[in-house]
Amino acid sequence: MLEKAVAAVQADQAKALEMFTKGEGGFKEKDLYVFCGGPDGNFTAHPKLVGKSLKDLKDKAGKALGEEMYKDAHEGGMTEVAYMWPRPGEEKPSEKVAYVEKVGDQICAVGYYKP
């Protein structure tokens, strides 16, 4: 899904970010979705957090998740960032991994819960 998202941002960034936020075009499947952050560190695409800080985001164990995504993301290849986050409808954090890639001025990612 992240590879498809990267291609969509490269083709038309504004349209892609809107599709990611709305979950359209195959960019949302069950609990998988694309989210992105812009050069200012704020979410530019997310089902609920557009305009809030991705760069300052910490996981439920206090790990500086957003900072790590911005630091490790690079163009032309995915990086994995592991963190603790509750599954939808749950309070207890679970292991989650996000595939992260830089696309122009965007940091985009897709996260999944480990079994």
Order of alpha helices (4+ residues) and beta strands (2+ residues): alpha-alpha-beta-beta-beta-alpha-beta-beta-beta
